[in-house]
Amino acid sequence: MARIVVVGSGVAGLVTALQASRVHDVTVVTKSELAESNTAYAQGGVAAVMFADDSVSSHVADTLRAGAGLNVREAVEVLCAEGPDRIRDLIAFGVAFDRSGGDLARGLEAAHSSARVLHAGGDATGAEIERALVRAVRASAARVVEHAFLTDLVVTDGAVRGVRVLGADGTIDVLEADAVVLASGGAGQLYAHTTNPEVTTGDGVAAAWRAGAALADLEFYQFHPTALAIPGSFLVSEAVRGEGAVLRNAAGERFMLDVHPDAELAPRDVVARGIAVEMAAQGGAPVLLDATALGGAFLARRFPTIDAACRAAGFDWAREPVPVTPAAHYWMGGVATDTRGRTTLPGLYAVGEVACTGAHGANRLASNSLLESIVFAHRAAEDLADGVPGESAWTGPEWPGDEYGHDVGDVSVAGSAERWLRVRAVREHPDASVVDRELLRSLLWEAAGVHRSRESLEAASETLAGWRAADGLLDRARREDANLLELARLVVASALAREESRGAHFRSDYPFPAAGDAHHSVCDPVTADTEVSIPC
């Protein structure tokens, strides 16, 4: 029996813990309470082929289409083919998906060719999944450590052999392990406007980078098109538009009809950019989501959580359109893994939003995120059950050789013939001042948000180089700020290196995809030039 530490308590971490605890000694570490994660905020649902009029090949095609040529096909095929069995696992764990006439109810969401999205509690799918899995984990053999903040991974002889955590009492503890599974979620707090909870500060990605794991495709951050334009950026699910709600500008016009043939049901990146352009044309004022045609009774029954949030904010969305704006929602990039969750470091796995499997490509298809977490968490647990955990690592893609590289400022770019682009961030200035989180979040929103350009990214890179992390190793907020600063530099460097527009990454100075095959980007601390890599 091996010792496994799972960092994070969203759906990916809980599924991994449940499966792995059947054969191993498992400890779940979470920075807040067990039930606090991005999963609990997921409204839209989970996509899976559960109906006779749908097919895995159709789900694969939809996922590839949304991913804008950057998906790893093997990961997509695993995601879509194994998804139905993982849904059945959730039902066995007690997840109560909505039903219609005894059968699973399903909805249509943007860029899906078939109605395949399952919901629970109307618009409380994530909360229902989290509820069932938390209960199952509490009843399992897994040990749970709450309010424990991941500070770093313990690396011994080139392999990950534990974690350092900062406890609520302000002390650092070391949890030794034969393997560590990162399931710590994304980094929505990089941005001034985000649908993510406050705990999403990229701790797992930053720790993996410092330990020497490769990161991939960090420039691809998905901006959800419709968050309420109020403090907190409450998410208004894509399913609302799937049911027939439309977007209007200040003049009451449906502007998305002129942007894309699918109008409001176009891929998320298209809708988010369409909204951003319309907002700029009307002086920054939010656009309006008009769901009045759906009727008050339907909205309250189908979307009880959103209905309550609208009313709490003073909106009667059954009678009047509500103001919405894009907000950072989901990170397609992260710790590079294979389809078994293995990273490039022996002993380290990553699952869920912290990982980059390549399944989402340059833009995630609606309601594929929960599915990815479930499928690849299950696969990581299976890999942990085989042999001795932590002995092998993913060898990773073939990093480009020097003969393909050329320097662009402080970023090294590899030729597209190798389909990889190596990214390195600028050095910190010797006279750097302490970073302010709110200034960082505003900077990222303006420079590396929905619209980007060389000018804005270079200016942001220079500003970030002039900031440093504050002293205070036993202060959680300062640790989070350090992680956000580290990741902000990498996101900006990656966005600057990708001289094209693709999926969720839009450059106004390169508004079209580059010719030839799409390439991934990689931040590889093992091969990075220490003179220009982020200080660890």
Secondary structure by P-SEA (a helix, b strand, c coil): cbbbbbccccaaaaaaaaaaacccbbbbbbcccccccccccccccccccccccccaaaaaaaaaaaaccccaaaaaaaaaaaaaaaaaaaaaaccccccccccccccccccccccccccccccaaaaaaaaaaaaaaaaccbbbbccbbbcbbbbccccccbbbbbccccbbbbbbccbbbbcccccccccccccccccccaaaaaaaaaaccccccccbbbbccccccccccccccccccccccccccccccccccccccccccccaaaaaaaaaaaaaaacbbbbbbbcccccaaaaaaacaaaaaaaaaaccccccbbbbbbbcccccccccccccccccccccbbbcccccccccccccccccaaaaaaaaaaaaaaaaaaccccccccccccccccccccccccccccccccccbbbbbbbbcccccccccaaaaaaaaaacccccccaaaaaaaaaaaaabbbbcccccaaaaaaaaaaaaaaaaaaaaaacccccccccccccccccccbbbbbbbccccccccccccc
